[in-house]
Amino acid sequence: MFHQRIARPRLLLASWLLLEACAGRPSPQTPSDVGDVSGAAVERYVHALRDSTHIPALSVAVGQRGRILVAYAEGQADRERGATASPHTLYRLGSVSKLLTASAALRLAERGKLDLDAAVQRYVPEFPEKRGSITLRELAAHQSGIRHYRPNEFVNRVHYDSVAPSIGAFKNDSLLFLPGTRYFYSSFGYVLLSLAIERAAHRPFLDVIHREVLGPLGMRETAPDRPDSAIAMRAVPYDTDSAGHIVRAVNDDLSNRWAAGGYVGTVMDLARFGFAFLDDKYLKRESVTMMTSPQRLTDGSPTLVGMGWRIGTDSSGRTIWHHAGSAVGGRAVLVVWPEDGIVVAIAGNMLVTMSERTAFRFAEAVRRR
């Protein structure tokens, strides 16, 4: 069953910058659907997570080898209207959107439509020459030297009808370092990558994501977060005010960063996306390996990121592929255990301190079945 507890007021202590850099009625599936052991554990973990973060709504999907084992949600997707969250509630995905962008780039590269090792000016000639040539591979692997958001740039009030004008915020800035010599997380790098993708595909970027990612993977519950359109099942984004009270988040137009953090989606769709990297039915094996293997700097040293995916280990030393996303009024986490075939997707409607480590407990619930 769903629990409609109203979150207690609290101040949000963790900033989005830190998170980025690190980055009712029963639902169709409830924990009891898959047995008391794993289902009860997932329910307990969700309770504990909401108690510690006070997030208004939280949804979780846990699956293994292409099958959703547990899909659970509790809380209120819309406090004012009393709408209860479900596994099909749409939340802001933040930087998990970058995984969609990287996947589209690899799909185009497989067909010879995009050269990952070409200089970005091949596709975006209006991007000024810098002190070093930036390749698309370096953009996807956060090695370009392009800066990240400044604190006053995270909330955007200007609507962009196309990707091209949005690179104006950073295109004339100096690079932080020579491309390929360092790792530095950059959402603006993904904005530039999206323009290159658009030019290579000869289609608007949002159309490319639908054709290359959402459509092939059956991700029907994922969409760009358009401020001028009603999106069914979309959670209201929340924040805390200076007194610690939960309030509606400020309006944020994400048209300046579709590729870097502009999508909404469900935990069900995120799980489907994670499953796609466990075989070579969606991407070729070499493409999956490229996206999930540490990329190297010019001196040969490896980073902890691939092409989009971050690579690490869990508390037991198992390999994980992971990414989290921060947004105004949203937080999402996606973790894949390739050896076990386990995927955990978590999403909620407030920016809270919730990392990939949060997913570890949910994965253990599956292993104990």
C-alpha positions as CSV (number, residue, x, y, z in Angstrom):
1,M,0.0,0.0,0.0
2,F,1.0,3.6,-0.4
3,H,1.7,5.8,2.6
4,Q,0.6,9.4,2.3
5,R,2.7,10.9,5.1
6,I,3.3,14.7,4.7
7,A,7.0,15.4,5.0
8,R,8.2,17.3,8.0
9,P,9.7,20.7,7.3
10,R,13.5,20.9,7.1
11,L,16.2,23.0,5.4
12,L,17.9,21.5,2.5
13,L,21.5,21.3,3.6
14,A,23.3,19.9,0.6
15,S,23.7,22.2,-2.5
16,W,23.1,21.0,-6.0
17,L,26.7,21.8,-6.9
18,L,28.0,19.3,-4.5
19,L,25.5,16.6,-5.7
20,E,26.4,17.3,-9.3
21,A,30.1,17.1,-8.8
22,C,30.1,13.8,-6.9
23,A,26.8,14.2,-10.6
24,G,-3.3,6.1,-0.8
25,R,-4.1,3.5,-3.2
26,P,-2.0,0.5,-4.2
27,S,0.1,0.9,-7.3
28,P,0.1,-1.6,-10.2
29,Q,3.1,-3.3,-8.4
30,T,3.6,-3.3,-4.7
31,P,6.3,-5.0,-2.6
32,S,4.1,-7.9,-1.8
33,D,3.9,-8.9,-5.4
34,V,7.4,-10.4,-5.3
35,G,7.5,-12.0,-1.9
36,D,7.8,-10.8,1.6
37,V,11.6,-10.8,1.9
38,S,12.6,-8.4,-0.8
39,G,9.3,-6.5,-0.9
40,A,9.3,-5.8,2.8
41,A,12.9,-4.7,2.7
42,V,12.3,-2.3,-0.1
43,E,9.3,-0.8,1.8
44,R,11.4,-0.4,4.9
45,Y,14.2,1.3,3.0
46,V,11.7,3.7,1.3
47,H,10.2,4.6,4.7
48,A,13.7,5.2,6.2
49,L,14.8,7.3,3.2
50,R,11.7,9.5,3.4
51,D,12.1,9.9,7.1
52,S,15.7,11.1,6.7
53,T,15.2,13.4,3.7
54,H,11.6,14.5,4.2
55,I,11.1,14.3,0.4
56,P,7.4,14.6,-0.4
57,A,7.3,11.6,-2.9
58,L,9.7,8.8,-3.7
59,S,9.5,6.0,-6.2
60,V,11.8,3.0,-6.6
61,A,12.2,0.2,-9.2
62,V,14.4,-2.8,-8.6
63,G,15.0,-5.3,-11.3
64,Q,17.3,-8.1,-12.5
65,R,18.2,-9.3,-16.0
66,G,15.4,-7.4,-17.8
67,R,12.6,-8.0,-15.3
68,I,11.2,-5.6,-12.7
69,L,11.1,-7.4,-9.4
70,V,9.8,-4.6,-7.2
71,A,8.2,-1.3,-8.1
72,Y,7.2,0.8,-5.1
73,A,6.3,4.4,-4.3
74,E,4.9,6.4,-1.4
75,G,4.2,10.1,-0.6
76,Q,2.5,12.8,-2.5
77,A,3.4,13.8,-6.1
78,D,1.2,16.9,-5.7
79,R,0.7,17.9,-2.1
80,E,-1.9,20.6,-3.0
81,R,-4.1,18.2,-4.9
82,G,-3.4,15.2,-2.8
83,A,-2.0,13.2,-5.7
84,T,-0.3,10.0,-4.6
85,A,3.0,8.9,-6.1
86,S,3.3,5.7,-8.0
87,P,6.1,3.9,-9.9
88,H,4.7,5.7,-13.0
89,T,5.1,9.2,-11.5
90,L,7.4,11.4,-13.7
91,Y,10.2,13.2,-11.9
92,R,12.9,15.5,-13.0
93,L,15.9,13.4,-13.9
94,G,18.6,16.1,-13.8
95,S,21.9,14.9,-15.0
96,V,20.7,11.3,-15.6
97,S,19.6,12.9,-18.9
98,K,23.2,12.9,-19.9
99,L,23.0,9.1,-20.3
100,L,20.3,9.5,-22.9
101,T,22.6,12.0,-24.8
102,A,25.6,9.8,-24.7
103,S,23.6,6.8,-25.9
104,A,22.2,8.8,-28.9
105,A,25.8,9.8,-29.7
106,L,27.0,6.2,-29.7
107,R,24.0,5.1,-31.8
108,L,24.9,7.7,-34.5
109,A,28.6,6.7,-34.3
110,E,27.7,3.1,-34.9
111,R,26.1,4.1,-38.2
112,G,29.0,6.4,-39.2
113,K,26.9,9.5,-38.8
114,L,29.0,10.9,-36.0
115,D,32.8,10.9,-35.5
116,L,33.5,10.8,-31.8
117,D,37.2,11.8,-32.4
118,A,36.4,14.7,-34.7
119,A,36.9,18.3,-33.5
120,V,33.7,19.8,-32.4
121,Q,34.0,22.6,-35.1
122,R,33.3,19.9,-37.7
123,Y,29.7,19.9,-36.6
124,V,29.5,23.3,-34.8
125,P,31.7,25.7,-36.8
126,E,30.5,28.7,-34.8
127,F,32.1,27.4,-31.6
128,P,35.3,29.4,-31.4
129,E,38.7,27.7,-31.7
130,K,40.4,27.4,-28.3
131,R,43.9,26.7,-27.2
132,G,43.3,23.0,-27.7
133,S,41.1,21.0,-30.1
134,I,38.0,19.5,-28.3
135,T,36.7,16.2,-29.6
136,L,33.2,14.9,-29.1
137,R,34.6,12.0,-27.1
138,E,36.2,14.5,-24.7
139,L,32.8,16.3,-24.4
140,A,31.1,13.0,-23.5
141,A,33.8,12.0,-21.0
142,H,34.0,15.4,-19.3
143,Q,37.6,16.1,-20.5
144,S,36.9,19.1,-22.7
145,G,38.0,21.9,-20.3
146,I,34.6,23.6,-20.7
147,R,33.3,25.0,-17.4
148,H,30.3,23.8,-15.5
149,Y,27.3,26.0,-14.3
150,R,28.0,28.9,-12.1
151,P,25.7,29.1,-9.0
152,N,23.5,31.8,-10.7
153,E,23.1,29.8,-13.9
154,F,21.4,26.7,-12.5
155,V,17.9,28.3,-12.6
156,N,17.0,29.4,-16.1
157,R,14.2,31.9,-16.9
158,V,14.8,32.2,-20.7
159,H,13.2,29.9,-23.1
160,Y,15.2,28.6,-26.1
161,D,13.4,27.4,-29.2
162,S,16.5,25.5,-30.4
163,V,19.8,24.3,-29.0
164,A,22.2,26.6,-30.9
165,P,21.5,29.8,-29.0
166,S,22.1,28.1,-25.6
167,I,25.8,27.7,-26.2
168,G,26.1,31.5,-26.0
169,A,26.4,31.2,-22.2
170,F,29.8,29.6,-22.4
171,K,31.2,29.5,-25.9
172,N,33.5,32.5,-25.5
173,D,34.9,31.5,-22.2
174,S,38.4,30.2,-21.8
175,L,39.0,26.5,-21.2
176,L,39.9,25.5,-17.7
177,F,42.7,23.2,-19.1
178,L,43.9,21.7,-22.3
179,P,41.3,19.1,-23.6
180,G,42.1,15.6,-22.6
181,T,44.5,16.4,-19.8
182,R,42.0,16.4,-16.9
183,Y,38.5,15.3,-15.8
184,F,36.1,18.0,-14.9
185,Y,32.4,17.5,-14.8
186,S,30.7,19.9,-17.3
187,S,27.0,20.1,-18.1
188,F,27.8,22.8,-20.7
189,G,30.0,20.3,-22.4
190,Y,26.9,18.1,-22.9
191,V,25.0,21.1,-24.3
192,L,27.7,21.5,-26.9
193,L,27.7,17.8,-27.6
194,S,23.9,17.9,-28.2
195,L,24.3,20.6,-30.8
196,A,26.9,18.4,-32.6
197,I,24.5,15.5,-32.4
198,E,21.7,17.6,-33.8
199,R,23.9,18.7,-36.7
200,A,25.1,15.2,-37.5
201,A,21.6,13.7,-37.5
202,H,20.1,16.7,-39.4
203,R,17.2,16.7,-36.9
204,P,16.3,18.6,-33.8
205,F,18.0,17.2,-30.7
206,L,14.8,16.2,-29.0
207,D,13.7,14.3,-32.1
208,V,17.1,12.5,-32.1
209,I,16.6,11.4,-28.5
210,H,13.2,10.0,-29.3
211,R,14.3,8.2,-32.4
212,E,17.6,6.8,-31.0
213,V,16.8,6.2,-27.3
214,L,13.2,6.5,-26.1
215,G,11.6,4.9,-29.0
216,P,13.9,1.8,-29.4
217,L,13.9,1.2,-25.6
218,G,10.1,1.6,-25.2
219,M,10.6,4.5,-22.7
220,R,7.1,5.9,-23.2
221,E,7.1,7.6,-19.8
222,T,10.2,9.8,-20.5
223,A,10.0,13.2,-22.1
224,P,11.6,16.7,-22.2
225,D,10.3,18.8,-19.3
226,R,8.5,21.5,-21.3
227,P,7.3,24.4,-19.2
228,D,4.5,25.2,-21.6
229,S,2.9,21.8,-21.7
230,A,0.9,19.7,-19.3
231,I,2.6,16.3,-18.7
232,A,0.4,13.6,-17.3
233,M,1.6,11.9,-14.1
234,R,4.3,14.6,-13.6
235,A,5.3,15.2,-10.0
236,V,5.2,18.8,-8.7
237,P,8.8,19.9,-8.0
238,Y,9.3,21.0,-4.4
239,D,11.9,22.8,-2.3
240,T,12.3,24.2,1.2
241,D,12.1,27.9,2.1
242,S,14.3,29.8,4.5
243,A,12.2,28.6,7.4
244,G,12.5,25.0,6.3
245,H,8.9,24.7,5.1
246,I,8.3,22.6,2.0
247,V,7.1,24.9,-0.9
248,R,6.8,24.6,-4.7
249,A,10.1,25.0,-6.4
250,V,10.8,28.1,-8.5
251,N,10.0,27.9,-12.2
252,D,13.0,26.6,-14.1
253,D,13.0,26.5,-17.9
254,L,15.2,23.6,-19.0
255,S,15.3,24.4,-22.7
256,N,18.9,25.6,-22.3
257,R,20.1,22.1,-21.1
258,W,17.9,19.4,-22.6
259,A,21.0,17.2,-23.1
260,A,22.5,17.8,-19.7
261,G,19.5,17.7,-17.4
262,G,16.2,18.5,-19.1
263,Y,14.2,15.3,-19.0
264,V,11.5,13.9,-16.8
265,G,10.8,10.2,-16.5
266,T,9.8,7.3,-14.3
267,V,11.7,4.8,-12.3
268,M,10.2,2.1,-14.6
269,D,11.7,3.8,-17.7
270,L,15.1,4.3,-15.9
271,A,15.2,0.6,-15.1
272,R,14.4,-0.3,-18.8
273,F,17.3,2.0,-19.8
274,G,19.7,0.3,-17.3
275,F,18.7,-3.1,-18.7
276,A,19.7,-2.0,-22.2
277,F,23.4,-2.1,-21.2
278,L,23.4,-5.7,-20.0
279,D,23.4,-7.1,-23.5
280,D,24.1,-6.0,-27.1
281,K,20.6,-5.8,-28.4
282,Y,20.4,-2.0,-28.2
283,L,24.0,-0.9,-28.6
284,K,26.8,-3.0,-30.1
285,R,29.0,-4.7,-27.5
286,E,31.9,-2.4,-28.3
287,S,29.7,0.7,-27.8
288,V,28.5,-0.6,-24.4
289,T,32.1,-1.3,-23.4
290,M,33.1,2.2,-24.5
291,M,30.3,3.8,-22.4
292,T,31.0,1.7,-19.4
293,S,34.9,1.7,-19.3
294,P,37.1,4.3,-17.8
295,Q,38.2,6.8,-20.4
296,R,41.9,7.8,-20.4
297,L,43.6,11.2,-20.3
298,T,46.4,12.2,-22.7
299,D,49.0,10.9,-20.2
300,G,47.3,7.5,-20.2
301,S,45.8,7.6,-16.7
302,P,42.2,6.4,-16.4
303,T,39.3,8.4,-15.0
304,L,36.3,7.0,-13.2
305,V,33.9,7.8,-16.0
306,G,33.2,6.3,-19.4
307,M,31.0,7.9,-22.1
308,G,28.3,9.2,-19.8
309,W,28.3,6.4,-17.2
310,R,30.4,6.6,-14.1
311,I,32.2,3.5,-13.0
312,G,32.9,2.4,-9.5
313,T,32.3,-0.3,-6.9
314,D,29.7,-0.8,-4.2
315,S,30.5,-1.5,-0.5
316,S,31.2,-5.2,-1.3
317,G,33.6,-4.4,-4.1
318,R,31.2,-5.3,-7.0
319,T,31.5,-3.2,-10.1
320,I,28.7,-0.6,-10.7
321,W,27.8,1.7,-13.5
322,H,26.0,4.7,-12.1
323,H,24.8,8.3,-12.5
324,A,22.7,10.6,-10.3
325,G,20.9,13.8,-11.3
326,S,20.0,17.0,-9.5
327,A,17.4,19.4,-10.5
328,V,15.3,22.2,-9.1
329,G,12.6,20.1,-7.4
330,G,14.1,16.7,-8.3
331,R,16.7,14.0,-7.6
332,A,17.2,10.8,-9.5
333,V,19.7,7.9,-9.1
334,L,20.4,5.0,-11.5
335,V,22.8,2.2,-10.6
336,V,23.6,-1.0,-12.6
337,W,25.4,-4.1,-11.3
338,P,26.6,-5.7,-14.5
339,E,27.8,-8.9,-12.9
340,D,24.5,-9.6,-11.2
341,G,22.3,-8.0,-13.8
342,I,20.7,-5.8,-11.1
343,V,19.3,-2.4,-11.8
344,V,18.1,0.1,-9.2
345,A,16.3,3.3,-10.1
346,I,15.2,5.9,-7.5
347,A,13.5,9.3,-8.1
348,G,11.8,11.9,-6.0
349,N,10.4,15.4,-6.3
350,M,12.8,17.4,-4.1
351,L,16.5,18.0,-4.3
352,V,17.8,16.0,-1.3
353,T,21.0,14.3,-0.3
354,M,20.5,10.9,-2.0
355,S,23.5,9.3,-3.8
356,E,24.3,6.1,-5.6
357,R,25.1,4.6,-2.2
358,T,21.4,4.8,-1.4
359,A,20.7,2.2,-4.1
360,F,23.0,-0.4,-2.5
361,R,20.5,-1.4,0.2
362,F,17.8,-1.9,-2.5
363,A,20.1,-4.2,-4.4
364,E,20.8,-6.2,-1.3
365,A,17.0,-6.8,-1.0
366,V,17.1,-8.6,-4.4
367,R,20.2,-10.6,-3.5
368,R,18.5,-12.0,-0.4
369,R,15.5,-13.4,-2.3
